[in-house]
Amino acid sequence: MTAPGAGGRPDGDDDEVRSTVDTATAPEAGPAEEVLAADEPAVAEKVDPEAPWERLSWRMLLVYPLGMLTRLLPLFLISLWLGSNRSNYWFEIVIVSMVILGGVLRWLSTSYQVGSTHIILRKGFFSRQVVTVARQRIRSVDTESDLFHRVLRVSIVEVGTGRSDSGKSDAERFRLDAIDTALVEPLRDELLKHRRALDPSLSEEDEVQWGSKYGEDIARWKVTWARFAPFSFIGFGVLFSLWLITWQMGDMHDRIMDLAVVEGTIAWLDSLGQPWASVGKCVAIWAVAGVLAIITYAIRYGKYALTDHGQLLYVQNGVLRRKHQALDKARLRGVEMRLPVYLRMLGGGRLEPIMTGTKKGATASTLLPQAPIKDVRRVAIRILGDSTPVTVPLRRHPWKAVRRRITRGLLPFWIVAGLIVLVRIDSGPSADIWVEWGIPAALVFLLLLAADRIRMLGHALLPGMLVSSHGSWSAKRTVLEADGIIGWTVTQSVFQRSAGVATVAAATPAGNGVYSVMDIDADEAWALAEALTPGITDVWHHDADPGGRVSPSLGVRRG
């Protein structure tokens, strides 16, 4: 069911019913200020005749080829391996020459100007591009540097303007790769000093707080946090990539499998018999993946720091590729605590911002990586400025929602049990051990998972805030400001209709775009939306329904 004047699917879907009301029709950000080369008169008007045009550091002539050749290193290794008996290397010479030429053309064709009202970036040799940004719309100045950048003392600087940044292509971004590191701090302070004009009551000391050198530390990375790394999927991804590489190389894979420690471990595990041999091999693979996860976690988040600079939050992390990001608090619409069960078992979690201007699903703006849950809650309370949304007990959903958690949680059990039975039929009595151990183990595991989903399911309505929680394997507790909600959608699948529950989704231009309250009583669905957005259900109250109840399935009542 779709509200009059609101977007959505029409009626008639037997599997799903949606009811949507929009609370806003325009995004928060203003019209785009970026201008491409096609609009040369508009660009000319923004050029400051008194401001000099600057070039990138000459050291980018070394950084760019080194970075590109590093990415092409697997291709070179394969080429050298396949052509080990050849006498010429024209392929490698041509590739290296093209990379060097590309770096020279990039340096010659790139220039930028920091004017009094606009900053302008000109780039591209064959396809000319011009990007302009009004200084008043600058919301962040982020820096990034990998190993080669730091060795050569240059950095990448990217200017952010807010919500529209998430949809930009690389050609539309104001990104300087690379400028002298010594110029980064003065450039950042120069581009952000206009923010003082937004609040004339601020003092000079307050303006200094917005600089990149000052601020109050909220959290810093600790070596002990690495204990959470093995309980993530990072290590398995790295291990799978390494396995593909060694498998493609053939003899390398055989050499690894022929190592004495590998052969001895496999032989010892096989001697245990089933199912312990399979369990032991899984544990061994997890141990190797855990070591790789710790290394990857330390490289990605080492030297992490979250600093409060008044109206900005600065996040830095990375060892080999160091990133610095400035997050504007004015764009923040809440936080999301990621609490998957495999981290909660160790007392851990992570914290993500809900803010405009970030790509959906991106973790580049992570407020806190895998860390102790007490630190996750402390940082969330500090950013929100209120402990209530983080600590408030959630309202439990009705028994019919609990029943759905159990029935849906047991659905994979029947699949696993069916597969085990098929294996028993195919293999005979030798597979009895899997029937005796596998089916009960799967039942207990999935029941515990369903119980955890029941425990995590709930929501709370606070003044101006929606707090919701659901899930187990990927559990989340979301705190969303009501002012950031631009629309509501109430959804019922055919199974939810039979159970009398519905899912209420709050649409927002921030974060992932949609945040849901799962399996709430259908008669309370629109009451929840009305509580956070007063007047949102007025669209349903028309005189055509003398009974006073417009939508029996979704609980919309007159008065």
VEXGUSE-245668 format. One record per residue (C-alpha): x, y, z; residue number from 1; residue in one letter. Coordinates in Angstrom, 3 decimals. Example, Ala and Ser with C-alpha at 12.3 -4.5 7.8 and 13.67 -1.06 7.14 Angstrom:
[[12.300,-4.500,7.800],1,'A']
[[13.670,-1.060,7.140],2,'S']
This chain:
[[0.000,0.000,0.000],1,'M']
[[1.516,3.318,-1.043],2,'T']
[[0.656,6.667,0.431],3,'A']
[[-0.777,9.253,-1.972],4,'P']
[[1.963,11.368,-3.463],5,'G']
[[4.743,9.031,-2.301],6,'A']
[[6.949,6.803,-4.409],7,'G']
[[6.662,3.050,-4.128],8,'G']
[[5.386,-0.090,-5.778],9,'R']
[[1.718,-0.370,-6.637],10,'P']
[[-0.642,-2.800,-4.971],11,'D']
[[-1.018,-6.315,-6.285],12,'G']
[[2.198,-7.993,-5.102],13,'D']
[[1.139,-11.270,-3.508],14,'D']
[[4.483,-11.835,-1.799],15,'D']
[[5.087,-8.439,-0.297],16,'E']
[[3.152,-5.330,0.654],17,'V']
[[4.908,-2.003,1.040],18,'R']
[[3.531,1.221,2.456],19,'S']
[[5.699,4.297,2.029],20,'T']
[[5.507,7.935,3.055],21,'V']
[[8.197,10.489,2.210],22,'D']
[[8.977,13.231,4.715],23,'T']
[[11.237,15.191,2.382],24,'A']
[[11.716,15.450,-1.324],25,'T']
[[15.106,17.161,-1.546],26,'A']
[[18.541,16.022,-0.331],27,'P']
[[20.311,17.875,2.419],28,'E']
[[23.195,19.022,0.306],29,'A']
[[22.834,21.990,-1.961],30,'G']
[[23.358,22.034,-5.721],31,'P']
[[26.671,20.699,-6.913],32,'A']
[[29.437,23.278,-7.220],33,'E']
[[31.760,21.167,-9.345],34,'E']
[[32.073,22.349,-12.937],35,'V']
[[33.593,20.261,-15.720],36,'L']
[[35.613,21.551,-18.646],37,'A']
[[32.562,21.786,-20.887],38,'A']
[[31.480,24.906,-19.019],39,'D']
[[34.594,27.022,-19.556],40,'E']
[[32.884,30.452,-19.025],41,'P']
[[31.649,29.328,-15.622],42,'A']
[[35.158,28.197,-14.726],43,'V']
[[36.706,31.473,-15.887],44,'A']
[[34.433,33.429,-13.560],45,'E']
[[35.752,31.496,-10.565],46,'K']
[[39.464,31.906,-11.325],47,'V']
[[41.190,34.266,-8.882],48,'D']
[[43.637,36.416,-10.892],49,'P']
[[45.707,37.130,-7.777],50,'E']
[[46.107,33.514,-6.651],51,'A']
[[49.039,31.543,-8.119],52,'P']
[[48.632,28.249,-9.941],53,'W']
[[50.461,25.408,-8.224],54,'E']
[[51.754,22.084,-9.526],55,'R']
[[52.063,18.721,-7.875],56,'L']
[[55.401,17.834,-6.318],57,'S']
[[58.032,16.740,-8.816],58,'W']
[[58.488,13.637,-6.657],59,'R']
[[55.196,12.298,-7.986],60,'M']
[[57.211,11.465,-11.109],61,'L']
[[58.748,8.715,-8.959],62,'L']
[[55.716,7.847,-6.813],63,'V']
[[53.322,7.251,-9.710],64,'Y']
[[55.560,4.803,-11.650],65,'P']
[[56.512,2.942,-8.474],66,'L']
[[52.877,2.541,-7.475],67,'G']
[[51.783,1.408,-10.922],68,'M']
[[54.690,-1.022,-11.330],69,'L']
[[53.921,-2.523,-7.920],70,'T']
[[50.352,-3.229,-9.051],71,'R']
[[51.677,-4.738,-12.290],72,'L']
[[54.278,-6.874,-10.504],73,'L']
[[52.210,-10.115,-10.731],74,'P']
[[51.882,-9.564,-14.491],75,'L']
[[55.648,-9.112,-14.827],76,'F']
[[56.361,-12.233,-12.766],77,'L']
[[54.012,-14.329,-14.872],78,'I']
[[55.532,-12.894,-18.076],79,'S']
[[59.082,-13.644,-16.924],80,'L']
[[58.109,-17.128,-15.763],81,'W']
[[56.354,-18.021,-19.033],82,'L']
[[59.153,-16.548,-21.111],83,'G']
[[62.169,-17.651,-19.078],84,'S']
[[63.926,-18.994,-22.200],85,'N']
[[63.371,-15.967,-24.450],86,'R']
[[66.081,-13.482,-25.394],87,'S']
[[64.047,-10.241,-25.608],88,'N']
[[61.937,-8.377,-23.087],89,'Y']
[[60.088,-5.878,-25.283],90,'W']
[[56.818,-6.481,-23.442],91,'F']
[[58.278,-5.377,-20.111],92,'E']
[[60.142,-2.454,-21.671],93,'I']
[[56.999,-1.147,-23.403],94,'V']
[[54.896,-1.402,-20.225],95,'I']
[[57.499,0.387,-18.086],96,'V']
[[57.903,3.122,-20.731],97,'S']
[[54.148,3.699,-20.910],98,'M']
[[53.913,3.961,-17.113],99,'V']
[[56.739,6.497,-16.971],100,'I']
[[55.242,8.505,-19.851],101,'L']
[[51.841,8.465,-18.134],102,'G']
[[53.406,9.887,-14.978],103,'G']
[[55.144,12.685,-16.881],104,'V']
[[51.958,13.645,-18.766],105,'L']
[[49.993,13.579,-15.518],106,'R']
[[52.453,15.923,-13.827],107,'W']
[[52.549,18.316,-16.789],108,'L']
[[48.754,18.480,-17.171],109,'S']
[[47.802,18.872,-13.489],110,'T']
[[47.637,22.226,-11.738],111,'S']
[[45.484,23.712,-8.993],112,'Y']
[[44.616,27.100,-7.566],113,'Q']
[[43.450,28.045,-4.064],114,'V']
[[41.498,31.244,-4.684],115,'G']
[[39.633,33.519,-2.344],116,'S']
[[36.211,32.018,-3.174],117,'T']
[[36.917,28.787,-5.076],118,'H']
[[39.548,26.106,-5.461],119,'I']
[[40.149,24.875,-9.002],120,'I']
[[41.821,21.699,-10.249],121,'L']
[[42.846,21.196,-13.863],122,'R']
[[43.887,17.703,-14.911],123,'K']
[[43.995,15.362,-17.867],124,'G']
[[46.208,15.509,-20.961],125,'F']
[[44.109,13.859,-23.684],126,'F']
[[40.767,14.411,-21.933],127,'S']
[[40.872,17.779,-20.163],128,'R']
[[38.905,18.103,-16.923],129,'Q']
[[38.381,21.065,-14.645],130,'V']
[[36.894,20.700,-11.155],131,'V']
[[35.915,23.721,-9.063],132,'T']
[[34.675,23.748,-5.480],133,'V']
[[33.328,26.741,-3.585],134,'A']
[[35.383,27.185,-0.426],135,'R']
[[32.239,27.734,1.635],136,'Q']
[[31.120,24.164,0.749],137,'R']
[[34.333,22.460,1.855],138,'I']
[[33.535,20.135,4.748],139,'R']
[[36.649,17.972,4.989],140,'S']
[[40.246,17.728,3.833],141,'V']
[[41.448,14.103,3.925],142,'D']
[[45.019,12.908,3.449],143,'T']
[[46.393,9.533,2.460],144,'E']
[[49.888,8.146,1.916],145,'S']
[[51.228,4.685,1.182],146,'D']
[[54.768,3.432,1.716],147,'L']
[[56.207,5.085,-1.403],148,'F']
[[54.512,8.393,-0.563],149,'H']
[[56.012,8.452,2.918],150,'R']
[[59.498,7.502,1.718],151,'V']
[[59.431,10.353,-0.805],152,'L']
[[57.673,12.728,1.650],153,'R']
[[54.534,13.396,-0.400],154,'V']
[[50.836,12.900,0.395],155,'S']
[[47.458,12.565,-1.306],156,'I']
[[44.956,15.291,-0.407],157,'V']
[[41.235,15.001,-1.177],158,'E']
[[38.690,17.749,-0.544],159,'V']
[[35.186,16.702,0.505],160,'G']
[[32.032,18.795,0.203],161,'T']
[[29.418,16.616,1.886],162,'G']
[[26.690,14.281,0.765],163,'R']
[[27.326,14.579,-2.973],164,'S']
[[30.826,13.088,-2.573],165,'D']
[[29.432,9.544,-2.384],166,'S']
[[28.259,9.560,-5.986],167,'G']
[[31.294,11.162,-7.621],168,'K']
[[33.569,9.431,-10.072],169,'S']
[[37.346,9.780,-9.845],170,'D']
[[37.245,12.439,-12.561],171,'A']
[[34.900,14.611,-10.485],172,'E']
[[36.852,14.459,-7.236],173,'R']
[[39.181,17.223,-6.095],174,'F']
[[42.129,14.954,-5.398],175,'R']
[[45.790,15.997,-5.405],176,'L']
[[48.206,13.075,-5.851],177,'D']
[[50.752,14.015,-4.700],178,'A']
[[51.881,17.230,-2.988],179,'I']
[[54.771,17.878,-0.620],180,'D']
[[53.940,16.617,2.869],181,'T']
[[55.226,19.858,4.363],182,'A']
[[52.445,21.725,2.518],183,'L']
[[49.609,19.488,3.725],184,'V']
[[49.038,21.080,7.142],185,'E']
[[49.064,24.707,5.881],186,'P']
[[46.777,23.757,2.968],187,'L']
[[44.302,21.945,5.256],188,'R']
[[44.196,24.852,7.728],189,'D']
[[43.731,27.334,4.882],190,'E']
[[40.843,25.385,3.339],191,'L']
[[39.037,24.882,6.665],192,'L']
[[39.493,28.319,8.237],193,'K']
[[36.273,29.598,6.594],194,'H']
[[34.266,27.449,8.990],195,'R']
[[34.785,30.026,11.736],196,'R']
[[32.494,32.364,9.810],197,'A']
[[29.646,29.904,10.346],198,'L']
[[29.643,30.820,14.044],199,'D']
[[30.866,34.371,14.768],200,'P']
[[30.739,33.706,18.522],201,'S']
[[33.728,31.382,18.291],202,'L']
[[37.050,32.661,19.535],203,'S']
[[40.466,32.370,17.939],204,'E']
[[41.238,29.488,20.303],205,'E']
[[38.192,27.643,18.976],206,'D']
[[39.403,28.143,15.429],207,'E']
[[42.752,26.636,16.363],208,'V']
[[40.900,23.572,17.638],209,'Q']
[[39.745,22.929,14.064],210,'W']
[[43.309,22.690,12.842],211,'G']
[[44.902,19.315,12.265],212,'S']
[[47.526,19.628,15.023],213,'K']
[[45.200,20.147,17.970],214,'Y']
[[42.350,18.202,19.435],215,'G']
[[41.340,15.740,22.106],216,'E']
[[42.024,12.052,21.645],217,'D']
[[38.926,9.872,21.853],218,'I']
[[40.537,6.521,21.051],219,'A']
[[43.891,5.132,19.908],220,'R']
[[44.842,1.723,18.590],221,'W']
[[46.194,-0.815,21.076],222,'K']
[[48.161,-3.938,20.277],223,'V']
[[45.781,-5.981,22.441],224,'T']
[[42.958,-5.216,19.995],225,'W']
[[44.610,-7.592,17.528],226,'A']
[[43.110,-10.506,19.476],227,'R']
[[39.790,-9.791,17.737],228,'F']
[[41.281,-10.087,14.233],229,'A']
[[41.151,-13.922,13.989],230,'P']
[[37.400,-13.738,14.646],231,'F']
[[36.673,-12.018,11.338],232,'S']
[[36.687,-12.977,7.686],233,'F']
[[39.748,-10.903,6.771],234,'I']
[[42.184,-13.762,7.286],235,'G']
[[40.115,-16.227,5.263],236,'F']
[[40.050,-13.779,2.348],237,'G']
[[43.840,-13.404,2.441],238,'V']
[[44.323,-17.163,2.787],239,'L']
[[42.054,-17.856,-0.172],240,'F']
[[43.956,-15.325,-2.302],241,'S']
[[47.297,-16.911,-1.388],242,'L']
[[45.896,-20.368,-2.136],243,'W']
[[44.806,-19.242,-5.607],244,'L']
[[48.238,-17.787,-6.300],245,'I']
[[50.111,-20.912,-5.187],246,'T']
[[47.660,-23.170,-7.017],247,'W']
[[48.202,-21.250,-10.237],248,'Q']
[[51.974,-21.551,-9.798],249,'M']
[[51.670,-25.339,-9.545],250,'G']
[[55.023,-26.384,-8.055],251,'D']
[[54.766,-23.791,-5.261],252,'M']
[[51.522,-25.388,-4.056],253,'H']
[[53.132,-28.849,-4.150],254,'D']
[[56.174,-27.612,-2.224],255,'R']
[[54.000,-26.180,0.539],256,'I']
[[51.957,-29.370,0.837],257,'M']
[[55.192,-31.449,0.916],258,'D']
[[56.616,-29.555,3.891],259,'L']
[[57.327,-31.865,6.829],260,'A']
[[55.203,-29.831,9.253],261,'V']
[[52.219,-29.878,6.868],262,'V']
[[52.467,-33.586,6.093],263,'E']
[[52.958,-34.438,9.779],264,'G']
[[49.958,-32.380,10.865],265,'T']
[[47.671,-33.895,8.226],266,'I']
[[48.808,-37.433,9.093],267,'A']
[[48.230,-36.859,12.815],268,'W']
[[44.757,-35.431,12.213],269,'L']
[[43.820,-38.345,9.927],270,'D']
[[44.824,-40.758,12.669],271,'S']
[[42.150,-39.303,14.948],272,'L']
[[39.369,-40.608,12.733],273,'G']
[[36.128,-38.886,11.807],274,'Q']
[[34.708,-36.445,12.692],275,'P']
[[37.708,-35.235,14.696],276,'W']
[[39.974,-35.236,11.657],277,'A']
[[37.680,-32.833,9.791],278,'S']
[[37.235,-30.652,12.884],279,'V']
[[40.998,-30.560,13.405],280,'G']
[[41.654,-29.559,9.806],281,'K']
[[39.096,-26.752,10.096],282,'C']
[[40.801,-25.536,13.281],283,'V']
[[44.215,-25.667,11.570],284,'A']
[[42.932,-23.643,8.614],285,'I']
[[41.351,-21.148,11.027],286,'W']
[[44.670,-20.857,12.920],287,'A']
[[46.576,-20.023,9.718],288,'V']
[[43.852,-17.588,8.663],289,'A']
[[43.975,-16.057,12.161],290,'G']
[[47.689,-15.297,11.871],291,'V']
[[47.120,-13.680,8.464],292,'L']
[[44.172,-11.732,9.919],293,'A']
[[46.306,-10.343,12.750],294,'I']
[[48.966,-9.203,10.287],295,'I']
[[46.381,-7.656,7.953],296,'T']
[[44.548,-5.993,10.850],297,'Y']
[[47.780,-4.476,12.175],298,'A']
[[48.729,-3.162,8.732],299,'I']
[[45.270,-1.741,8.030],300,'R']
[[44.507,-0.184,11.416],301,'Y']
[[47.924,0.287,12.994],302,'G']
[[48.498,3.836,14.295],303,'K']
[[44.719,4.306,14.361],304,'Y']
[[43.581,7.423,16.222],305,'A']
[[40.215,9.177,16.605],306,'L']
[[40.526,12.832,17.614],307,'T']
[[37.883,15.442,18.400],308,'D']
[[38.570,18.844,16.802],309,'H']
[[35.468,20.777,17.759],310,'G']
[[33.162,20.474,14.754],311,'Q']
[[35.339,17.832,13.094],312,'L']
[[36.375,14.298,13.935],313,'L']
[[39.761,13.217,12.579],314,'Y']
[[40.335,9.526,11.884],315,'V']
[[43.743,8.186,10.928],316,'Q']
[[44.846,4.599,10.425],317,'N']
[[47.153,2.407,8.408],318,'G']
[[50.827,1.467,8.465],319,'V']
[[51.785,0.859,4.840],320,'L']
[[48.979,3.017,3.437],321,'R']
[[48.171,5.731,5.938],322,'R']
[[44.836,7.536,5.736],323,'K']
[[43.660,10.723,7.425],324,'H']
[[39.989,11.663,7.265],325,'Q']
[[38.056,14.637,8.594],326,'A']
[[34.419,13.858,9.438],327,'L']
[[32.090,16.827,9.810],328,'D']
[[29.860,16.426,12.861],329,'K']
[[27.159,18.423,11.080],330,'A']
[[26.802,15.479,8.656],331,'R']
[[26.519,12.912,11.444],332,'L']
[[23.049,11.367,11.825],333,'R']
[[23.865,8.652,14.341],334,'G']
[[26.099,5.642,14.900],335,'V']
[[25.874,1.910,14.300],336,'E']
[[27.487,-0.596,16.649],337,'M']
[[28.401,-3.783,14.790],338,'R']
[[28.174,-6.631,17.315],339,'L']
[[28.464,-9.982,15.479],340,'P']
[[28.180,-12.967,17.773],341,'V']
[[31.733,-14.184,17.097],342,'Y']
[[33.061,-10.834,18.382],343,'L']
[[30.611,-10.521,21.268],344,'R']
[[31.762,-13.892,22.568],345,'M']
[[35.152,-12.242,23.137],346,'L']
[[33.649,-8.969,24.333],347,'G']
[[34.334,-7.062,21.111],348,'G']
[[32.604,-5.022,18.423],349,'G']
[[33.147,-2.133,16.030],350,'R']
[[31.623,1.295,15.458],351,'L']
[[30.503,2.853,12.160],352,'E']
[[29.181,6.376,11.592],353,'P']
[[25.796,7.115,10.047],354,'I']
[[26.569,10.250,8.111],355,'M']
[[25.941,11.878,4.779],356,'T']
[[28.694,11.934,2.188],357,'G']
[[29.944,8.363,2.686],358,'T']
[[29.625,5.486,0.250],359,'K']
[[27.197,2.726,1.127],360,'K']
[[28.949,-0.204,2.715],361,'G']
[[32.301,1.558,2.789],362,'A']
[[34.489,1.086,5.832],363,'T']
[[36.820,3.955,5.036],364,'A']
[[35.069,6.104,7.644],365,'S']
[[35.125,3.494,10.413],366,'T']
[[35.028,5.279,13.750],367,'L']
[[36.422,2.312,15.674],368,'L']
[[37.734,-0.986,14.241],369,'P']
[[37.423,-4.291,16.088],370,'Q']
[[37.872,-3.294,19.725],371,'A']
[[36.590,-4.147,23.233],372,'P']
[[32.866,-3.527,23.592],373,'I']
[[33.474,-1.121,26.474],374,'K']
[[35.538,1.084,24.140],375,'D']
[[32.874,0.821,21.426],376,'V']
[[30.202,2.030,23.852],377,'R']
[[32.459,4.734,25.293],378,'R']
[[33.234,6.189,21.868],379,'V']
[[29.566,5.981,20.824],380,'A']
[[28.498,7.852,23.966],381,'I']
[[31.192,10.474,23.405],382,'R']
[[30.119,11.109,19.807],383,'I']
[[26.384,11.138,20.568],384,'L']
[[26.854,13.236,23.692],385,'G']
[[24.340,11.057,25.548],386,'D']
[[24.635,7.628,27.129],387,'S']
[[20.908,6.825,26.982],388,'T']
[[20.747,5.609,23.324],389,'P']
[[23.688,3.274,23.950],390,'V']
[[22.614,1.817,27.286],391,'T']
[[18.795,1.990,27.224],392,'V']
[[17.070,-1.426,27.516],393,'P']
[[15.240,-2.215,24.301],394,'L']
[[11.558,-2.994,24.037],395,'R']
[[11.034,-6.650,23.205],396,'R']
[[8.944,-7.638,20.211],397,'H']
[[5.862,-9.896,20.494],398,'P']
[[5.905,-13.691,20.723],399,'W']
[[5.062,-14.034,17.037],400,'K']
[[8.378,-12.294,16.225],401,'A']
[[10.168,-14.712,18.554],402,'V']
[[8.482,-17.631,16.798],403,'R']
[[9.742,-16.339,13.444],404,'R']
[[13.306,-16.207,14.795],405,'R']
[[13.041,-19.889,15.745],406,'I']
[[11.409,-21.132,12.540],407,'T']
[[13.724,-19.133,10.281],408,'R']
[[16.732,-20.103,12.376],409,'G']
[[15.956,-23.798,11.998],410,'L']
[[15.488,-23.628,8.231],411,'L']
[[19.224,-24.207,7.547],412,'P']
[[19.115,-27.185,9.929],413,'F']
[[16.765,-29.112,7.655],414,'W']
[[19.069,-28.430,4.720],415,'I']
[[22.143,-29.622,6.639],416,'V']
[[20.300,-32.662,7.975],417,'A']
[[19.108,-33.538,4.462],418,'G']
[[22.648,-33.335,3.084],419,'L']
[[23.983,-35.535,5.871],420,'I']
[[21.278,-38.128,5.221],421,'V']
[[22.136,-38.125,1.503],422,'L']
[[25.803,-38.665,2.350],423,'V']
[[24.804,-41.569,4.629],424,'R']
[[22.720,-43.146,1.866],425,'I']
[[25.556,-42.767,-0.634],426,'D']
[[28.445,-43.836,1.616],427,'S']
[[26.775,-46.468,3.734],428,'G']
[[27.548,-47.318,7.384],429,'P']
[[30.931,-45.540,7.201],430,'S']
[[29.050,-42.237,7.377],431,'A']
[[27.063,-43.124,10.507],432,'D']
[[29.410,-40.979,12.570],433,'I']
[[28.192,-37.883,10.691],434,'W']
[[24.571,-38.748,11.452],435,'V']
[[25.355,-39.284,15.125],436,'E']
[[27.436,-36.133,15.567],437,'W']
[[26.654,-33.797,12.678],438,'G']
[[22.861,-33.557,13.008],439,'I']
[[22.787,-32.932,16.798],440,'P']
[[25.679,-30.444,16.529],441,'A']
[[23.900,-28.521,13.758],442,'A']
[[20.654,-28.482,15.770],443,'L']
[[22.336,-27.153,18.921],444,'V']
[[24.338,-24.540,17.005],445,'F']
[[21.350,-23.169,15.094],446,'L']
[[19.142,-23.146,18.208],447,'L']
[[21.772,-21.119,20.051],448,'L']
[[21.970,-18.769,17.070],449,'L']
[[18.178,-18.373,17.079],450,'A']
[[18.217,-17.680,20.831],451,'A']
[[20.833,-14.974,20.281],452,'D']
[[18.717,-13.415,17.529],453,'R']
[[15.773,-13.325,19.933],454,'I']
[[17.942,-11.645,22.571],455,'R']
[[19.197,-9.007,20.141],456,'M']
[[15.781,-8.176,18.630],457,'L']
[[14.215,-4.984,19.937],458,'G']
[[13.862,-1.213,19.597],459,'H']
[[13.446,1.922,21.655],460,'A']
[[11.896,5.321,20.933],461,'L']
[[13.740,8.233,22.524],462,'L']
[[13.127,11.963,22.083],463,'P']
[[14.361,12.625,18.551],464,'G']
[[16.071,9.242,18.181],465,'M']
[[15.324,5.712,16.988],466,'L']
[[17.291,2.838,18.510],467,'V']
[[16.941,-0.564,16.865],468,'S']
[[18.725,-3.886,17.135],469,'S']
[[18.504,-7.173,15.251],470,'H']
[[20.593,-10.034,13.936],471,'G']
[[23.085,-12.421,15.472],472,'S']
[[25.811,-13.454,13.047],473,'W']
[[25.871,-9.831,11.867],474,'S']
[[24.100,-8.163,14.788],475,'A']
[[23.753,-4.377,14.823],476,'K']
[[22.534,-1.776,17.273],477,'R']
[[21.621,1.403,15.392],478,'T']
[[21.087,4.882,16.803],479,'V']
[[19.475,7.171,14.201],480,'L']
[[18.421,10.790,14.644],481,'E']
[[14.814,11.504,13.702],482,'A']
[[15.883,14.709,11.928],483,'D']
[[17.870,12.609,9.457],484,'G']
[[14.863,10.502,8.386],485,'I']
[[13.359,11.527,5.037],486,'I']
[[10.822,8.725,4.559],487,'G']
[[9.203,5.647,6.053],488,'W']
[[8.399,2.267,4.520],489,'T']
[[6.343,-0.478,6.154],490,'V']
[[6.878,-3.883,4.551],491,'T']
[[5.059,-7.188,5.028],492,'Q']
[[5.975,-10.438,3.321],493,'S']
[[3.347,-13.145,2.958],494,'V']
[[4.754,-14.888,6.049],495,'F']
[[4.784,-11.653,8.044],496,'Q']
[[1.135,-11.034,7.153],497,'R']
[[0.165,-14.447,8.473],498,'S']
[[2.130,-13.766,11.685],499,'A']
[[0.751,-10.230,12.102],500,'G']
[[4.145,-8.488,12.118],501,'V']
[[5.809,-5.958,9.815],502,'A']
[[9.192,-4.382,9.151],503,'T']
[[9.448,-0.605,9.518],504,'V']
[[12.284,0.992,7.522],505,'A']
[[13.505,4.555,8.016],506,'A']
[[14.999,6.073,4.862],507,'A']
[[17.854,8.541,5.266],508,'T']
[[20.491,10.088,2.970],509,'P']
[[23.134,9.007,5.480],510,'A']
[[25.024,5.744,5.897],511,'G']
[[23.445,2.710,4.261],512,'N']
[[20.319,4.675,3.353],513,'G']
[[17.784,2.446,5.146],514,'V']
[[17.631,1.318,8.783],515,'Y']
[[14.920,-1.134,9.828],516,'S']
[[12.978,-2.248,12.870],517,'V']
[[12.351,-5.933,12.228],518,'M']
[[9.117,-7.822,12.969],519,'D']
[[7.256,-5.224,15.006],520,'I']
[[3.553,-5.761,15.704],521,'D']
[[1.748,-4.706,12.521],522,'A']
[[-0.787,-2.622,14.455],523,'D']
[[2.062,-0.514,15.857],524,'E']
[[4.015,-0.035,12.621],525,'A']
[[2.785,3.404,11.624],526,'W']
[[2.496,4.476,15.260],527,'A']
[[6.272,4.152,15.461],528,'L']
[[6.724,6.351,12.392],529,'A']
[[4.216,8.876,13.770],530,'E']
[[6.072,9.050,17.092],531,'A']
[[9.330,10.072,15.415],532,'L']
[[7.852,12.096,12.535],533,'T']
[[4.668,13.730,13.823],534,'P']
[[2.030,14.155,11.141],535,'G']
[[3.467,11.502,8.835],536,'I']
[[0.279,9.419,8.967],537,'T']
[[-2.013,12.361,8.187],538,'D']
[[-1.882,11.242,4.570],539,'V']
[[-4.021,8.224,5.526],540,'W']
[[-6.719,10.208,7.352],541,'H']
[[-9.271,11.040,4.696],542,'H']
[[-13.074,11.193,4.822],543,'D']
[[-13.606,8.270,2.469],544,'A']
[[-13.327,5.817,5.334],545,'D']
[[-16.285,6.336,7.707],546,'P']
[[-15.087,3.447,9.873],547,'G']
[[-12.013,5.376,10.891],548,'G']
[[-9.577,2.623,9.991],549,'R']
[[-7.844,3.027,6.666],550,'V']
[[-5.310,0.214,6.707],551,'S']
[[-6.371,-2.735,8.899],552,'P']
[[-3.190,-4.719,8.174],553,'S']
[[-0.839,-1.886,9.103],554,'L']
[[-2.668,-0.383,12.052],555,'G']
[[-3.384,3.110,10.721],556,'V']
[[-6.241,4.585,12.726],557,'R']
[[-8.038,7.917,12.639],558,'R']
[[-7.196,10.101,15.608],559,'G']
